[in-house]
Amino acid sequence: MAFKTQNPNSDLAIKVSSLSKVYPLYNTPRDRLKEALHPKRKKYHHDFYALKDLSFEIRKGDTVGIIGQNGSGKSTLLKILSNVLSPSEGSYVVNGNVSSLLELGTGFNPELTGIENVYFNGTLLGFTREEMDTKIEDILNFADIGEFVKQPVKTYSSGMFVRLAFAVAVQVDPDILIIDEALSVGDARFQVKSMNRMLKLVEGGKTVIFVSHDTGAVKSLCKRAILLEKGKIIKDADASSVVDHYSNMMLNEMHQGDDDLLVPVSVEINNELLENFEENEVPVMLGENSINTGEIDLISTGFYNSKKQRVEIITSEEDITLGFKIKVKADFADPHYGFMIKNRLGLSAFETNTYCMNINTAPLKKNDTVSVEFLMNFNLSPGLYSLTFGFANKGYGKGSFENYPFLGKDVAIINVTENQESIVYAGYYNMNPKVAIKIN
């Protein structure tokens, strides 16, 4: 969904004044008919305020998260700002080119093909067909849905639809990008790819309004957040404090009357390296902006459980082996191997390498094949993560190298699920604290 406003010179991207959205609710369909036919216009409904007297401003270049429980009014607000709905009371002003990705189906004609919908949305934004011709290749490459772009959108799966919709939303270079929770429909790799593109828009000074139940994403991506509850603004401040306020609200609701605390259990980590995983090798796909000088072939990589099985779903705090297998096409006197695990926003959750770990590595000769395994307790919090593998030569200082022949970004995606035996905690990882209480 896209549209364009006529006041680009203002330093405000969005201004909302006393905005409300009211829906009439009837107990039965008969009441609706009785109200319509009543000679004195007697009311047989009660008003439901999806939004109630909202006022706020968003300046150009701001990144604002909208959070709240289901039914708090988040999606209704975004639809109004995207010109999909009209407010019942109050007003709003949006300055600049706006591109929005709302719930599935919004802004797309199901009878048109994918390509036709791309041009249709471009027209709504004010682009000519010639201008869209210059963008169409980038849009289709990012969406990556193959020949389905020539098929009617009504035949798409939800994942295919969100790929195309997001590609259109970000590739038309909007001044303001409005995104609802729709990204959660895409597959894991596309979610990571989409978050990386959103980060680029943020870095480029675009205005982004982002609705998500993933408070970690809001906290990392947004400078500011607005908390909605029953259609009203409860808190409007920096993202960290708003997310913390929201988390406290949720914890209070979830744990009312709970007197028991879970006690963390110590886990012994097996320090024995597992054998090779050749039977589990799968082709490796490199993510955007990877680096390869041609001196390294990454044959396989992945996460493996204690049974040496390649896995894409890990239970938090599970013992996991991270394995890489490479073939070198040159001699390396002092090779080192490293990895980075990034969250779905592209932010590093953990990274290290053999040089920083003080591991002595053997020199490599041309055509050598080497397997590298990192054994760890995977205590990151539940969520989607991507894996980056790096190969460097001749380390010095506190983590620098003379050359970096290979950096494979997003070579694997891992889904970390909740450990039901763990303590309840918030943050990126469980520090498994021990508690000692002494009363004097």
DOTORNU-137875 format. One line per field, with one value per residue (C-alpha): residue number from 0; z, y, x. Coordinates in steps of 0.02 Angstrom, whole numbers, plus 50000, padded with zeros to 5 digits. Layout:
N
resi: c(NUM; ...)
z: c(Z; ...)
y: c(Y; ...)
x: c(X; ...)
This chain:
440
resi: c(0; 1; 2; 3; 4; 5; 6; 7; 8; 9; 10; 11; 12; 13; 14; 15; 16; 17; 18; 19; 20; 21; 22; 23; 24; 25; 26; 27; 28; 29; 30; 31; 32; 33; 34; 35; 36; 37; 38; 39; 40; 41; 42; 43; 44; 45; 46; 47; 48; 49; 50; 51; 52; 53; 54; 55; 56; 57; 58; 59; 60; 61; 62; 63; 64; 65; 66; 67; 68; 69; 70; 71; 72; 73; 74; 75; 76; 77; 78; 79; 80; 81; 82; 83; 84; 85; 86; 87; 88; 89; 90; 91; 92; 93; 94; 95; 96; 97; 98; 99; 100; 101; 102; 103; 104; 105; 106; 107; 108; 109; 110; 111; 112; 113; 114; 115; 116; 117; 118; 119; 120; 121; 122; 123; 124; 125; 126; 127; 128; 129; 130; 131; 132; 133; 134; 135; 136; 137; 138; 139; 140; 141; 142; 143; 144; 145; 146; 147; 148; 149; 150; 151; 152; 153; 154; 155; 156; 157; 158; 159; 160; 161; 162; 163; 164; 165; 166; 167; 168; 169; 170; 171; 172; 173; 174; 175; 176; 177; 178; 179; 180; 181; 182; 183; 184; 185; 186; 187; 188; 189; 190; 191; 192; 193; 194; 195; 196; 197; 198; 199; 200; 201; 202; 203; 204; 205; 206; 207; 208; 209; 210; 211; 212; 213; 214; 215; 216; 217; 218; 219; 220; 221; 222; 223; 224; 225; 226; 227; 228; 229; 230; 231; 232; 233; 234; 235; 236; 237; 238; 239; 240; 241; 242; 243; 244; 245; 246; 247; 248; 249; 250; 251; 252; 253; 254; 255; 256; 257; 258; 259; 260; 261; 262; 263; 264; 265; 266; 267; 268; 269; 270; 271; 272; 273; 274; 275; 276; 277; 278; 279; 280; 281; 282; 283; 284; 285; 286; 287; 288; 289; 290; 291; 292; 293; 294; 295; 296; 297; 298; 299; 300; 301; 302; 303; 304; 305; 306; 307; 308; 309; 310; 311; 312; 313; 314; 315; 316; 317; 318; 319; 320; 321; 322; 323; 324; 325; 326; 327; 328; 329; 330; 331; 332; 333; 334; 335; 336; 337; 338; 339; 340; 341; 342; 343; 344; 345; 346; 347; 348; 349; 350; 351; 352; 353; 354; 355; 356; 357; 358; 359; 360; 361; 362; 363; 364; 365; 366; 367; 368; 369; 370; 371; 372; 373; 374; 375; 376; 377; 378; 379; 380; 381; 382; 383; 384; 385; 386; 387; 388; 389; 390; 391; 392; 393; 394; 395; 396; 397; 398; 399; 400; 401; 402; 403; 404; 405; 406; 407; 408; 409; 410; 411; 412; 413; 414; 415; 416; 417; 418; 419; 420; 421; 422; 423; 424; 425; 426; 427; 428; 429; 430; 431; 432; 433; 434; 435; 436; 437; 438; 439)
z: c(50000; 49951; 49938; 49929; 50023; 49972; 50114; 50096; 50170; 50349; 50475; 50539; 50454; 50546; 50659; 50745; 50838; 50950; 50839; 50877; 50785; 50841; 50788; 50828; 50909; 50902; 51008; 50862; 50675; 50712; 50819; 50670; 50565; 50703; 50722; 50535; 50524; 50688; 50651; 50796; 50762; 50926; 50963; 50979; 50984; 51099; 51041; 51042; 51034; 50943; 50964; 51090; 51080; 51017; 50992; 50947; 50823; 50730; 50655; 50492; 50517; 50677; 50703; 50812; 50876; 50916; 51046; 51147; 51171; 51038; 51021; 51087; 50923; 50841; 50672; 50668; 50694; 50553; 50435; 50467; 50440; 50279; 50216; 50224; 50360; 50400; 50580; 50667; 50759; 50756; 50616; 50553; 50431; 50340; 50244; 50111; 50009; 50115; 50087; 50204; 50233; 50333; 50352; 50205; 50059; 50098; 49944; 49821; 49693; 49703; 49521; 49455; 49434; 49547; 49417; 49383; 49569; 49578; 49443; 49522; 49690; 49602; 49520; 49690; 49749; 49601; 49497; 49310; 49222; 49156; 49333; 49392; 49246; 49327; 49494; 49441; 49429; 49607; 49673; 49591; 49642; 49823; 49823; 49744; 49702; 49528; 49391; 49514; 49480; 49320; 49413; 49499; 49678; 49737; 49699; 49815; 49982; 50128; 50124; 49939; 49961; 50103; 50003; 49858; 49969; 50071; 49915; 49843; 50008; 50028; 49848; 49800; 49914; 50029; 50145; 50274; 50293; 50395; 50439; 50538; 50605; 50427; 50421; 50544; 50401; 50299; 50317; 50434; 50301; 50227; 50400; 50425; 50250; 50281; 50448; 50368; 50236; 50369; 50461; 50301; 50285; 50465; 50436; 50280; 50381; 50329; 50446; 50503; 50603; 50660; 50747; 50824; 50971; 50969; 51102; 51075; 50894; 50946; 51078; 50958; 50800; 50869; 50959; 51024; 51062; 51095; 51207; 51170; 51287; 51245; 51111; 51220; 51235; 51399; 51375; 51240; 51274; 51226; 51164; 51308; 51445; 51352; 51318; 51501; 51554; 51436; 51496; 51676; 51629; 51548; 51692; 51818; 51720; 51692; 51868; 51977; 52124; 52077; 52230; 52163; 52083; 51968; 52025; 51887; 51864; 51832; 51666; 51631; 51457; 51365; 51309; 51190; 51006; 50904; 50749; 50574; 50505; 50323; 50315; 50360; 50235; 50141; 50009; 50083; 50024; 50059; 50115; 50048; 50064; 50093; 50052; 49958; 49875; 49791; 49908; 50015; 49978; 50119; 50094; 50238; 50398; 50527; 50704; 50767; 50921; 51034; 50911; 50772; 50683; 50590; 50670; 50630; 50794; 50960; 51135; 51232; 51345; 51244; 51213; 51029; 50911; 50776; 50630; 50475; 50336; 50211; 50072; 50045; 49874; 49940; 50079; 50247; 50379; 50524; 50485; 50606; 50608; 50683; 50688; 50731; 50786; 50746; 50801; 50675; 50675; 50617; 50786; 50855; 50997; 51010; 50908; 50930; 50836; 50871; 50882; 51017; 51106; 51109; 51005; 50912; 50735; 50610; 50444; 50290; 50120; 49955; 49930; 50116; 50186; 50367; 50485; 50628; 50774; 50916; 51062; 51167; 51279; 51174; 51308; 51196; 51224; 51107; 50934; 50759; 50734; 50584; 50573; 50494; 50466; 50445; 50393; 50422; 50416; 50528; 50684; 50786; 50928; 51015; 50868; 50706; 50553; 50405; 50281; 50277; 50131; 50175; 50267; 50235; 50302; 50349; 50298; 50415; 50509; 50680; 50778; 50967; 51064; 51247; 51377; 51486; 51632; 51632; 51743; 51677; 51615; 51490; 51383; 51254; 51356; 51521; 51642; 51758; 51917; 52085; 52232; 52413; 52539; 52717; 52849; 52997)
y: c(50000; 50168; 50349; 50522; 50682; 50861; 50942; 50879; 51035; 51010; 50938; 50830; 50664; 50632; 50735; 50658; 50769; 50705; 50553; 50428; 50281; 50224; 50068; 50041; 49870; 49786; 49640; 49563; 49598; 49640; 49788; 49859; 49852; 49925; 50072; 50105; 50105; 50190; 50354; 50444; 50371; 50278; 50200; 50012; 50004; 50053; 50138; 50044; 50155; 50063; 50224; 50361; 50540; 50503; 50647; 50633; 50692; 50596; 50692; 50646; 50516; 50447; 50261; 50230; 50065; 50041; 49904; 49838; 49686; 49616; 49732; 49885; 49980; 49961; 49899; 50021; 50166; 50107; 50085; 50264; 50330; 50228; 50302; 50132; 50189; 50360; 50424; 50453; 50606; 50713; 50734; 50678; 50743; 50636; 50723; 50631; 50471; 50333; 50147; 50026; 49840; 49798; 49639; 49520; 49581; 49767; 49872; 49726; 49674; 49484; 49472; 49557; 49470; 49508; 49618; 49713; 49745; 49812; 49941; 49979; 50020; 50124; 50226; 50258; 50327; 50444; 50352; 50343; 50176; 50223; 50256; 50089; 50004; 50053; 49979; 49820; 49712; 49755; 49724; 49552; 49502; 49546; 49458; 49303; 49216; 49158; 49135; 49167; 49354; 49320; 49235; 49317; 49366; 49265; 49107; 49157; 49079; 49199; 49187; 49229; 49375; 49453; 49434; 49534; 49660; 49696; 49707; 49839; 49933; 49953; 49965; 50116; 50220; 50288; 50436; 50346; 50157; 50086; 49901; 49795; 49619; 49550; 49505; 49363; 49268; 49252; 49110; 49128; 49176; 49307; 49382; 49406; 49479; 49597; 49658; 49693; 49799; 49892; 49932; 50008; 50118; 50175; 50212; 50309; 50428; 50362; 50374; 50201; 50155; 49976; 49871; 49709; 49593; 49561; 49687; 49645; 49701; 49862; 49897; 49871; 49947; 50095; 50252; 50286; 50182; 50213; 50093; 50075; 49997; 49990; 50123; 50248; 50300; 50233; 50285; 50379; 50387; 50307; 50129; 50048; 50123; 50092; 49910; 49886; 49963; 49847; 49694; 49737; 49750; 49578; 49498; 49568; 49492; 49325; 49297; 49363; 49242; 49148; 49125; 48995; 49038; 48919; 48875; 48863; 48694; 48685; 48605; 48518; 48548; 48404; 48467; 48323; 48372; 48274; 48180; 48248; 48275; 48228; 48130; 48290; 48408; 48523; 48657; 48827; 48987; 49151; 49303; 49480; 49573; 49415; 49422; 49287; 49316; 49145; 49066; 48976; 48855; 48838; 48659; 48643; 48726; 48707; 48671; 48492; 48410; 48281; 48144; 48230; 48274; 48439; 48544; 48708; 48715; 48724; 48727; 48871; 48812; 48653; 48588; 48618; 48595; 48726; 48647; 48715; 48624; 48718; 48686; 48809; 48856; 48939; 48921; 49003; 49016; 49068; 49028; 49070; 49028; 49129; 49148; 49276; 49241; 49386; 49413; 49447; 49633; 49594; 49639; 49530; 49418; 49332; 49323; 49255; 49170; 49049; 49190; 49281; 49114; 49089; 48930; 48877; 48826; 48727; 48803; 48756; 48703; 48728; 48601; 48557; 48521; 48565; 48539; 48662; 48630; 48745; 48660; 48774; 48787; 48886; 48996; 49134; 49184; 49114; 49190; 49184; 49199; 49196; 49127; 49213; 49119; 49204; 49146; 49258; 49244; 49308; 49378; 49520; 49635; 49604; 49531; 49605; 49510; 49550; 49484; 49417; 49297; 49244; 49310; 49213; 49306; 49222; 49050; 48966; 49013; 48943; 48952; 48950; 48891; 48914; 48798; 48749; 48707; 48875; 49024; 49165; 49304; 49445; 49496; 49413; 49265; 49175; 49210; 49073; 49175; 49088; 49166; 49180; 49266; 49297; 49380; 49451)
x: c(50000; 50073; 50022; 50099; 50059; 50088; 50186; 50365; 50447; 50387; 50511; 50369; 50337; 50174; 50062; 49911; 49787; 49645; 49623; 49484; 49408; 49235; 49140; 48955; 48927; 48757; 48702; 48607; 48587; 48406; 48462; 48555; 48398; 48289; 48406; 48408; 48218; 48174; 48081; 48165; 48339; 48342; 48511; 48520; 48709; 48850; 49009; 49173; 49328; 49466; 49567; 49528; 49596; 49773; 49894; 50078; 50209; 50344; 50488; 50574; 50709; 50632; 50607; 50455; 50388; 50204; 50174; 50029; 49921; 49805; 49657; 49749; 49726; 49897; 49838; 49693; 49814; 49928; 49781; 49727; 49904; 49910; 49745; 49659; 49537; 49465; 49462; 49296; 49361; 49518; 49644; 49814; 49943; 50072; 50212; 50311; 50304; 50226; 50243; 50155; 50152; 49997; 49897; 49899; 49795; 49797; 49839; 49849; 49718; 49703; 49648; 49805; 49972; 50119; 50202; 50040; 50019; 50196; 50159; 49990; 50071; 50202; 50064; 49984; 50151; 50162; 50292; 50274; 50283; 50455; 50516; 50446; 50534; 50699; 50645; 50557; 50714; 50770; 50594; 50580; 50756; 50721; 50551; 50629; 50464; 50515; 50386; 50243; 50262; 50165; 50021; 49871; 49908; 49756; 49856; 50000; 50039; 50050; 50239; 50249; 50131; 50230; 50392; 50321; 50232; 50388; 50497; 50380; 50371; 50559; 50619; 50513; 50624; 50487; 50509; 50401; 50390; 50246; 50256; 50135; 50170; 50157; 50342; 50312; 50228; 50389; 50512; 50660; 50788; 50673; 50640; 50826; 50844; 50698; 50766; 50935; 50848; 50748; 50909; 50979; 50825; 50846; 51030; 50981; 50873; 50703; 50554; 50499; 50344; 50354; 50222; 50280; 50251; 50439; 50491; 50673; 50657; 50571; 50702; 50847; 50774; 50676; 50734; 50559; 50406; 50222; 50125; 49940; 49812; 49626; 49647; 49739; 49921; 49988; 50169; 50267; 50453; 50620; 50599; 50692; 50585; 50422; 50466; 50515; 50349; 50255; 50353; 50311; 50127; 50133; 50228; 50105; 49961; 50048; 50110; 49971; 49961; 50120; 50228; 50351; 50517; 50606; 50783; 50914; 50997; 51184; 51227; 51392; 51456; 51539; 51709; 51745; 51744; 51620; 51672; 51646; 51471; 51498; 51335; 51241; 51322; 51205; 51243; 51287; 51202; 51292; 51192; 51203; 51369; 51471; 51657; 51752; 51921; 51908; 52037; 51907; 51767; 51641; 51582; 51460; 51406; 51270; 51217; 51221; 51145; 51225; 51174; 51272; 51111; 51100; 50963; 50875; 50778; 50872; 50803; 50880; 51023; 51046; 51223; 51260; 51406; 51432; 51525; 51612; 51701; 51808; 51932; 52074; 52145; 52303; 52432; 52394; 52530; 52418; 52235; 52096; 51912; 51771; 51583; 51451; 51273; 51156; 50978; 50840; 50886; 51062; 51138; 51276; 51218; 51388; 51547; 51722; 51863; 52005; 52132; 52032; 52009; 52200; 52185; 52342; 52297; 52400; 52457; 52358; 52423; 52333; 52192; 52185; 52013; 51982; 51835; 51811; 51693; 51640; 51553; 51443; 51293; 51169; 51092; 51023; 50843; 50707; 50699; 50773; 50960; 51076; 51252; 51402; 51566; 51735; 51908; 52059; 52249; 52390; 52312; 52388; 52341; 52175; 52083; 52147; 52208; 52317; 52189; 52012; 51991; 51815; 51662; 51501; 51350; 51186; 51249; 51124; 50966; 50926; 50765; 50790; 50639; 50597; 50671; 50524; 50640; 50726; 50693; 50584; 50698; 50710; 50858; 50970; 51031; 51009; 51152; 51086; 51110; 51126; 51033; 51089; 50976; 51029; 50922; 51018)
